[in-house]
Amino acid sequence: MDATEDAIDVHAIGHSFDPDYTFCDNVLIDNNTMMRSRRNHISITDGRNIIADENDFIDASIHTQNSRGIAPGFAIDIEAVRDVNPRGISEIAKDITIKNSTEKGSRIDAVTVHTGDCVIIEDNTFESSVSYSTSEYTIIRNNEITATTDLDMNNGIAITAGRSDLYDKNFGNRVYGNIIRNYSIGIWF
């Protein structure tokens, strides 16, 4: 509760091109309640075989009496740095599952796969949006996403599947079986 940045930060030691690179592997984040983290509840920038199961995410990055929420502002943010330099790709986030969880009141959105691969988002109940912008083989299935704010009801998108300016960096992603309520737009590709 009230983490000054992220409640949980999953990352590697070093970068994927470093000889001493050590990534997080086989991580289970299970049966937690996270409230009012100032930044994100969970940030995953580098790691593999990560499962977040049966968690409650409440009021991620909201403004409080004592501080203002800061960017990015998600319940879960999967965002590996993919800058390609002469030494290779910096970070890798893949084989991640988010399931059986609830989200309410996030300042920006429930989950974003900004840069990550082989992510499964399934059987969750969210109030805020889900998105991927640069991803391969991500699956968003069997979630219930219900808008509860006027902004989402009038202008919101429940699931944003890819970005047109990054079209060539998205491949094999699937979105199906979701129940969407009260959003202005259900799914945007």
Residue frames as qw, qx, qy, qz and C-alpha x, y, z in Angstrom:
[[0.000, 0.890, 0.456, 0.000, 0.00, 0.00, 0.00],
 [0.029, -0.995, 0.025, 0.097, 1.18, 3.52, -0.90],
 [0.784, -0.066, 0.228, 0.574, 4.48, 2.50, -2.51],
 [0.067, -0.770, 0.082, 0.629, 6.43, 5.61, -3.48],
 [0.226, 0.430, -0.619, -0.617, 7.06, 4.17, -6.98],
 [0.675, 0.042, -0.623, -0.392, 6.21, 0.56, -8.02],
 [0.805, -0.409, 0.278, -0.328, 4.87, -2.06, -5.63],
 [0.843, -0.125, 0.473, 0.225, 6.81, -4.75, -7.56],
 [0.334, 0.807, -0.376, -0.310, 9.61, -4.22, -10.09],
 [0.903, -0.007, 0.397, 0.162, 10.78, -7.24, -12.11],
 [0.391, 0.865, -0.298, -0.099, 14.03, -6.61, -13.96],
 [0.926, 0.170, -0.183, 0.285, 17.39, -8.16, -14.83],
 [0.497, -0.707, 0.245, 0.440, 20.92, -7.61, -13.70],
 [0.275, -0.323, 0.578, 0.697, 22.67, -6.01, -16.65],
 [0.582, 0.492, -0.119, -0.637, 21.48, -5.96, -20.25],
 [0.945, 0.174, 0.246, -0.126, 20.86, -8.92, -22.52],
 [0.707, 0.635, -0.236, 0.203, 24.10, -8.27, -24.41],
 [0.189, -0.772, 0.537, -0.281, 26.26, -8.12, -21.26],
 [0.529, 0.234, -0.812, 0.076, 28.38, -11.17, -20.35],
 [0.064, -0.016, -0.809, 0.584, 27.09, -11.09, -16.73],
 [0.495, -0.157, -0.217, -0.826, 23.43, -10.64, -17.75],
 [0.053, -0.164, -0.951, 0.258, 21.05, -12.42, -15.38],
 [0.397, -0.282, -0.312, -0.816, 17.32, -12.20, -16.06],
 [0.518, -0.102, 0.586, -0.615, 14.49, -12.96, -13.65],
 [0.462, 0.079, -0.793, -0.390, 13.11, -16.42, -14.34],
 [0.496, -0.313, -0.810, -0.015, 10.22, -18.44, -12.96],
 [0.031, -0.060, 0.411, -0.909, 8.55, -15.72, -10.86],
 [0.255, -0.556, -0.768, -0.189, 5.11, -16.14, -9.25],
 [0.102, -0.107, 0.262, -0.954, 3.23, -13.05, -8.01],
 [0.397, -0.335, -0.814, -0.259, 0.20, -14.61, -6.34],
 [0.457, -0.659, -0.598, 0.011, -2.69, -13.53, -4.12],
 [0.343, -0.172, -0.227, 0.895, -1.63, -9.94, -3.36],
 [0.070, 0.901, 0.428, 0.019, -3.55, -6.72, -2.91],
 [0.457, -0.016, 0.057, 0.887, -1.78, -3.61, -4.19],
 [0.008, -0.885, -0.464, 0.034, -3.20, -0.17, -3.44],
 [0.005, 0.998, 0.028, -0.060, -2.19, 3.35, -4.47],
 [0.712, -0.161, 0.236, 0.641, 1.33, 2.71, -5.74],
 [0.024, 0.762, -0.022, -0.647, 2.55, 6.08, -6.98],
 [0.122, 0.457, -0.640, -0.606, 3.82, 4.80, -10.37],
 [0.684, 0.048, -0.596, -0.417, 2.69, 1.24, -11.35],
 [0.832, -0.402, 0.261, -0.279, 1.65, -1.67, -9.21],
 [0.826, -0.148, 0.455, 0.297, 3.85, -4.09, -11.20],
 [0.363, 0.808, -0.356, -0.298, 6.55, -3.13, -13.71],
 [0.871, -0.057, 0.431, 0.228, 8.19, -5.88, -15.76],
 [0.254, 0.858, -0.317, -0.316, 11.14, -4.67, -17.81],
 [0.427, 0.481, -0.760, -0.095, 13.12, -7.89, -18.16],
 [0.453, -0.211, 0.792, -0.350, 12.23, -11.44, -17.23],
 [0.500, 0.100, -0.731, -0.453, 10.82, -14.76, -18.38],
 [0.511, -0.264, -0.818, -0.007, 8.26, -17.24, -17.12],
 [0.054, -0.031, 0.446, -0.893, 6.43, -14.76, -14.91],
 [0.285, -0.510, -0.762, -0.281, 2.92, -15.43, -13.60],
 [0.170, -0.091, 0.359, -0.913, 0.71, -12.86, -11.84],
 [0.406, -0.311, -0.811, -0.286, -2.30, -14.79, -10.52],
 [0.455, -0.665, -0.592, -0.006, -5.23, -13.84, -8.26],
 [0.340, -0.141, -0.237, 0.899, -4.07, -10.32, -7.45],
 [0.024, 0.878, 0.476, -0.043, -6.15, -7.23, -6.68],
 [0.407, 0.105, 0.087, 0.903, -4.90, -3.97, -8.18],
 [0.104, -0.847, -0.514, 0.088, -6.58, -0.91, -6.67],
 [0.024, -0.991, -0.058, 0.117, -6.04, 2.77, -7.55],
 [0.766, -0.011, 0.179, 0.617, -2.71, 2.46, -9.38],
 [0.406, 0.118, 0.143, 0.895, -0.90, 5.80, -9.65],
 [0.095, -0.836, -0.482, -0.246, -3.81, 7.93, -8.48],
 [0.112, 0.526, -0.241, 0.808, -3.34, 11.41, -7.11],
 [0.541, -0.531, -0.616, 0.215, -3.68, 11.44, -3.31],
 [0.276, -0.954, -0.115, -0.035, -3.68, 14.13, -0.65],
 [0.593, -0.671, 0.291, 0.337, 0.05, 13.56, -0.09],
 [0.276, -0.386, 0.628, 0.617, 1.37, 13.07, -3.65],
 [0.651, 0.511, -0.117, -0.549, 0.47, 12.97, -7.32],
 [0.892, 0.094, 0.428, 0.114, 0.64, 9.76, -9.31],
 [0.019, -0.690, 0.505, 0.518, 3.48, 9.66, -11.84],
 [0.752, 0.464, -0.316, -0.346, 3.89, 8.14, -15.30],
 [0.165, -0.116, -0.731, -0.652, 3.23, 5.60, -16.60],
 [0.449, -0.063, 0.310, -0.836, 0.29, 4.88, -14.24],
 [0.702, 0.026, -0.582, -0.410, -0.77, 1.26, -14.93],
 [0.860, -0.388, 0.235, -0.232, -1.72, -1.63, -12.70],
 [0.805, -0.169, 0.453, 0.344, 0.75, -3.70, -14.77],
 [0.360, 0.861, -0.250, -0.257, 3.27, -2.28, -17.24],
 [0.853, -0.043, 0.392, 0.341, 5.32, -4.71, -19.35],
 [0.326, 0.943, -0.060, -0.029, 7.90, -2.49, -20.98],
 [0.801, -0.205, 0.250, 0.503, 11.27, -3.87, -21.99],
 [0.075, 0.819, -0.273, -0.500, 13.73, -1.41, -23.52],
 [0.842, 0.289, 0.417, 0.184, 14.24, -2.58, -27.08],
 [0.206, 0.900, -0.288, -0.255, 16.72, -0.05, -28.29],
 [0.939, 0.168, 0.131, 0.270, 18.94, -1.89, -30.71],
 [0.062, -0.905, 0.382, 0.179, 22.52, -0.77, -30.47],
 [0.498, 0.565, -0.651, -0.095, 25.64, -2.38, -31.92],
 [0.071, -0.297, 0.898, -0.316, 25.73, -4.74, -28.93],
 [0.203, -0.275, -0.926, -0.158, 22.13, -5.99, -29.29],
 [0.428, -0.640, -0.387, -0.507, 18.70, -5.59, -27.68],
 [0.059, -0.505, 0.521, -0.686, 18.83, -4.20, -24.13],
 [0.406, -0.092, 0.705, -0.575, 15.95, -5.99, -22.34],
 [0.395, -0.069, -0.811, -0.425, 13.67, -8.97, -22.95],
 [0.458, -0.004, 0.581, -0.673, 10.25, -9.51, -21.33],
 [0.574, 0.121, -0.614, -0.528, 8.50, -12.69, -22.47],
 [0.532, -0.182, -0.827, -0.003, 6.45, -15.69, -21.41],
 [0.087, -0.035, 0.488, -0.868, 4.32, -13.68, -18.98],
 [0.292, -0.468, -0.779, -0.298, 0.81, -14.61, -17.78],
 [0.183, -0.075, 0.364, -0.910, -1.65, -12.31, -16.02],
 [0.441, -0.274, -0.761, -0.390, -4.75, -14.17, -14.87],
 [0.507, -0.540, -0.670, 0.048, -7.62, -14.36, -12.38],
 [0.325, -0.202, -0.308, 0.871, -7.02, -10.83, -11.13],
 [0.043, 0.867, 0.495, 0.038, -9.09, -7.69, -10.60],
 [0.357, 0.045, 0.007, 0.933, -8.28, -4.06, -11.28],
 [0.064, -0.863, -0.500, -0.035, -10.13, -0.92, -10.17],
 [0.178, -0.962, -0.110, 0.174, -9.40, 2.76, -10.38],
 [0.683, -0.107, 0.225, 0.686, -6.05, 2.87, -12.19],
 [0.012, 0.718, -0.008, -0.696, -5.08, 6.39, -13.23],
 [0.221, 0.454, -0.576, -0.643, -4.18, 5.37, -16.79],
 [0.774, 0.125, -0.443, -0.435, -5.06, 1.71, -17.58],
 [0.914, -0.324, 0.190, -0.155, -5.13, -1.84, -16.23],
 [0.771, -0.220, 0.470, 0.369, -2.44, -3.53, -18.32],
 [0.487, 0.807, -0.231, -0.241, -0.14, -2.48, -21.12],
 [0.839, -0.068, 0.356, 0.406, 2.26, -4.67, -23.05],
 [0.162, 0.905, -0.178, -0.350, 4.27, -1.78, -24.36],
 [0.483, 0.578, -0.650, -0.100, 7.16, -4.04, -25.36],
 [0.469, -0.284, 0.801, -0.240, 6.96, -7.73, -24.52],
 [0.522, 0.220, -0.681, -0.464, 6.34, -11.05, -26.20],
 [0.520, -0.137, -0.842, -0.039, 4.31, -14.18, -25.51],
 [0.160, -0.055, 0.531, -0.830, 2.10, -12.48, -22.91],
 [0.300, -0.425, -0.808, -0.278, -1.23, -14.02, -21.92],
 [0.213, -0.064, 0.358, -0.907, -3.86, -11.82, -20.26],
 [0.463, -0.211, -0.752, -0.419, -6.83, -14.02, -19.35],
 [0.532, -0.505, -0.679, -0.001, -9.76, -14.49, -17.00],
 [0.260, -0.116, -0.359, 0.889, -9.40, -11.08, -15.35],
 [0.036, -0.837, -0.543, -0.049, -11.97, -8.48, -14.28],
 [0.395, -0.054, 0.005, 0.917, -10.86, -4.94, -15.12],
 [0.121, 0.844, 0.380, -0.358, -12.37, -1.45, -14.97],
 [0.045, 0.807, -0.307, -0.503, -9.61, 0.08, -17.08],
 [0.735, 0.598, -0.216, -0.236, -8.27, -0.66, -20.56],
 [0.787, -0.249, 0.485, 0.289, -5.82, -3.28, -21.78],
 [0.512, 0.820, -0.165, -0.194, -3.37, -2.71, -24.62],
 [0.759, -0.206, 0.354, 0.506, -0.34, -3.86, -26.49],
 [0.283, 0.889, -0.118, -0.339, 1.71, -1.62, -28.74],
 [0.407, 0.614, -0.667, -0.110, 4.80, -3.65, -29.67],
 [0.616, -0.262, 0.687, -0.282, 4.38, -7.37, -29.13],
 [0.496, 0.234, -0.749, -0.372, 4.58, -10.78, -30.73],
 [0.520, -0.152, -0.839, -0.052, 2.28, -13.66, -29.78],
 [0.151, -0.023, 0.555, -0.818, 0.34, -11.82, -27.08],
 [0.287, -0.408, -0.810, -0.308, -3.12, -13.19, -26.24],
 [0.244, -0.051, 0.379, -0.891, -5.91, -11.17, -24.58],
 [0.461, -0.186, -0.758, -0.422, -8.78, -13.57, -23.89],
 [0.544, -0.475, -0.690, -0.043, -11.76, -14.22, -21.67],
 [0.221, -0.103, -0.413, 0.877, -11.50, -11.00, -19.65],
 [0.054, -0.822, -0.563, -0.063, -14.37, -8.82, -18.41],
 [0.318, -0.018, -0.037, 0.947, -13.66, -5.14, -18.96],
 [0.076, -0.791, -0.603, -0.071, -16.29, -2.68, -17.72],
 [0.207, 0.417, -0.041, 0.884, -15.99, 1.10, -18.05],
 [0.350, -0.639, -0.615, 0.301, -16.98, 2.96, -14.90],
 [0.182, -0.504, -0.068, 0.841, -15.99, 6.55, -15.73],
 [0.460, 0.781, 0.241, -0.347, -17.68, 9.01, -18.06],
 [0.079, 0.722, -0.543, -0.422, -14.43, 9.45, -19.98],
 [0.214, -0.159, 0.940, 0.214, -14.21, 5.73, -20.81],
 [0.431, 0.500, 0.723, -0.203, -17.93, 5.46, -21.53],
 [0.376, 0.851, 0.137, -0.339, -17.83, 8.41, -23.94],
 [0.390, 0.820, -0.397, -0.132, -14.36, 8.20, -25.51],
 [0.456, -0.543, 0.705, -0.022, -12.63, 5.09, -24.14],
 [0.710, 0.335, -0.575, -0.230, -11.31, 1.98, -25.86],
 [0.869, -0.414, 0.196, -0.186, -11.46, -1.26, -23.85],
 [0.815, -0.183, 0.413, 0.363, -8.71, -3.09, -25.77],
 [0.329, 0.853, -0.295, -0.277, -6.14, -1.39, -27.99],
 [0.906, -0.019, 0.380, 0.188, -4.47, -4.04, -30.12],
 [0.675, 0.157, 0.291, 0.660, -1.29, -2.67, -31.64],
 [0.000, -0.779, -0.011, 0.627, -0.23, 0.69, -33.00],
 [0.711, 0.677, 0.189, 0.019, -0.40, 1.60, -36.67],
 [0.197, 0.895, -0.399, 0.035, 2.99, 3.29, -36.54],
 [0.272, -0.505, 0.817, -0.064, 4.52, 0.05, -35.18],
 [0.885, 0.198, 0.012, -0.421, 2.57, -2.34, -37.40],
 [0.700, 0.462, -0.543, 0.037, 5.70, -4.16, -38.59],
 [0.098, 0.395, -0.777, 0.481, 6.69, -4.91, -34.96],
 [0.635, -0.050, 0.505, -0.582, 3.44, -6.75, -34.07],
 [0.495, 0.234, -0.753, -0.365, 2.92, -10.34, -35.14],
 [0.474, -0.092, -0.876, 0.006, 0.78, -13.33, -34.15],
 [0.144, -0.010, 0.561, -0.815, -1.25, -11.52, -31.48],
 [0.289, -0.388, -0.794, -0.368, -4.82, -12.62, -30.72],
 [0.244, -0.029, 0.409, -0.879, -7.78, -10.99, -28.96],
 [0.503, -0.198, -0.673, -0.504, -10.91, -13.09, -28.34],
 [0.540, -0.388, -0.744, 0.060, -13.61, -14.15, -25.90],
 [0.173, -0.049, -0.414, 0.892, -13.62, -10.90, -23.91],
 [0.099, -0.770, -0.629, -0.052, -16.76, -9.35, -22.43],
 [0.248, 0.074, -0.044, 0.965, -16.71, -5.56, -22.80],
 [0.114, -0.764, -0.633, 0.040, -19.26, -3.28, -21.16],
 [0.127, -0.917, -0.254, 0.281, -19.95, 0.46, -21.34],
 [0.412, -0.386, 0.333, 0.755, -16.91, 1.46, -23.44],
 [0.411, 0.689, -0.072, -0.593, -17.34, 3.76, -26.41],
 [0.632, 0.506, -0.547, -0.214, -15.16, 1.42, -28.52],
 [0.949, -0.276, 0.121, -0.092, -14.68, -2.24, -27.65],
 [0.777, -0.214, 0.373, 0.460, -11.55, -3.25, -29.59],
 [0.334, 0.899, -0.162, -0.232, -9.33, -1.08, -31.74],
 [0.860, -0.007, 0.321, 0.396, -6.82, -2.68, -34.12]]
